[in-house]
Amino acid sequence: MRIAEVGNVIEFREGLQGIVEKVNENSVIVDLTYMKNFRNLELDARTVVNHKNYKIVKESIG
């Protein structure tokens, strides 16, 4: 299992994506406003995702 880094884009649940803002011991805090359809989904702007429950879809630049 690879742990995401700040700035990575991850995917979790049924296709939700977000940018990792903070990495914790067992989870990451994700900014969901990255998604184009964010406003239509009526979700909070941020959420916590356990390391076991996501995959990295885009590495951070830098």
Residue frames as qw, qx, qy, qz and C-alpha x, y, z in Angstrom:
[[0.000, 0.889, 0.458, 0.000, 0.00, 0.00, 0.00],
 [0.403, 0.259, -0.008, 0.878, 1.39, 3.37, -1.03],
 [0.163, -0.720, -0.465, 0.489, 0.57, 6.34, 1.17],
 [0.323, 0.812, 0.288, 0.392, -0.42, 9.51, -0.64],
 [0.438, -0.175, -0.156, 0.868, 1.53, 12.73, -0.25],
 [0.112, 0.723, 0.274, -0.624, 0.29, 16.31, -0.01],
 [0.227, 0.558, -0.368, -0.708, -0.77, 17.45, -3.48],
 [0.066, 0.006, 0.953, 0.297, -1.59, 13.96, -4.82],
 [0.630, -0.001, -0.143, -0.763, -5.00, 13.40, -6.38],
 [0.145, -0.057, 0.975, -0.160, -6.70, 10.34, -4.94],
 [0.574, -0.141, -0.461, -0.662, -9.86, 8.42, -5.80],
 [0.073, -0.009, 0.886, -0.457, -12.11, 6.77, -3.23],
 [0.516, 0.336, 0.564, -0.551, -15.63, 5.44, -2.74],
 [0.637, 0.502, 0.576, 0.102, -17.58, 5.37, -6.02],
 [0.543, 0.524, 0.281, 0.593, -15.24, 7.57, -8.05],
 [0.192, -0.978, -0.075, 0.037, -14.94, 10.61, -5.79],
 [0.713, 0.270, -0.118, 0.636, -11.65, 12.44, -6.26],
 [0.258, -0.964, -0.049, -0.033, -9.80, 15.06, -4.29],
 [0.456, 0.636, -0.414, 0.464, -6.44, 16.64, -3.55],
 [0.734, -0.381, -0.436, 0.355, -4.60, 15.51, -0.42],
 [0.052, -0.889, 0.085, -0.446, -4.11, 18.46, 1.94],
 [0.312, -0.647, 0.601, -0.350, -2.70, 16.67, 4.98],
 [0.727, 0.103, -0.679, -0.024, -1.30, 13.22, 5.69],
 [0.593, -0.567, 0.370, -0.437, -2.02, 11.70, 9.10],
 [0.292, -0.379, 0.876, -0.065, -0.84, 8.40, 10.58],
 [0.402, 0.201, 0.893, -0.036, -3.87, 6.40, 9.41],
 [0.371, 0.740, 0.561, -0.010, -5.63, 8.75, 6.99],
 [0.301, 0.090, 0.229, 0.922, -5.48, 11.77, 4.71],
 [0.197, 0.679, 0.393, -0.588, -7.54, 14.96, 4.63],
 [0.377, 0.244, 0.657, 0.606, -8.83, 15.55, 1.11],
 [0.209, 0.433, 0.043, -0.876, -10.11, 18.72, -0.62],
 [0.473, 0.386, 0.789, 0.070, -13.13, 17.63, -2.69],
 [0.298, 0.813, 0.115, -0.487, -13.58, 20.96, -4.50],
 [0.203, -0.394, 0.714, 0.542, -11.12, 19.56, -7.08],
 [0.335, 0.334, 0.861, 0.188, -14.02, 17.75, -8.78],
 [0.048, -0.143, -0.383, -0.911, -15.82, 19.64, -11.54],
 [0.469, -0.468, -0.570, -0.487, -19.23, 18.45, -10.30],
 [0.279, -0.043, -0.691, 0.665, -18.50, 19.23, -6.63],
 [0.285, -0.013, 0.203, -0.937, -21.34, 21.74, -6.22],
 [0.677, -0.055, -0.434, -0.592, -23.91, 19.28, -7.63],
 [0.598, -0.025, -0.790, 0.135, -22.94, 16.55, -5.15],
 [0.499, -0.720, -0.019, -0.482, -23.82, 18.57, -2.02],
 [0.844, -0.156, -0.361, 0.365, -20.76, 17.32, -0.11],
 [0.423, -0.853, 0.067, 0.298, -18.58, 19.02, 2.48],
 [0.378, 0.861, -0.338, -0.039, -15.49, 20.67, 1.00],
 [0.150, 0.548, -0.803, 0.178, -13.14, 18.32, 2.90],
 [0.927, -0.235, -0.069, -0.283, -13.24, 14.75, 4.14],
 [0.321, -0.588, 0.740, -0.057, -11.02, 12.20, 5.86],
 [0.899, 0.257, -0.269, -0.230, -10.11, 8.97, 4.05],
 [0.775, -0.454, 0.433, 0.074, -8.29, 6.00, 5.56],
 [0.012, -0.601, 0.692, 0.401, -5.11, 4.92, 3.76],
 [0.379, 0.045, 0.921, 0.082, -6.73, 1.55, 2.98],
 [0.405, 0.622, 0.633, -0.220, -9.63, 3.17, 1.13],
 [0.346, 0.863, -0.062, -0.364, -8.10, 5.16, -1.72],
 [0.798, 0.127, 0.312, 0.500, -5.82, 4.88, -4.73],
 [0.155, -0.639, 0.182, 0.731, -3.49, 7.55, -6.04],
 [0.646, 0.617, 0.441, 0.095, -4.53, 8.68, -9.53],
 [0.434, 0.799, -0.044, 0.414, -2.14, 11.61, -10.02],
 [0.683, -0.248, -0.253, 0.639, 1.19, 12.40, -8.35],
 [0.106, -0.945, -0.109, 0.290, 1.90, 15.90, -7.07],
 [0.620, 0.650, -0.059, 0.435, 4.26, 18.04, -9.10],
 [0.002, -0.814, 0.371, -0.447, 7.43, 19.06, -7.35]]
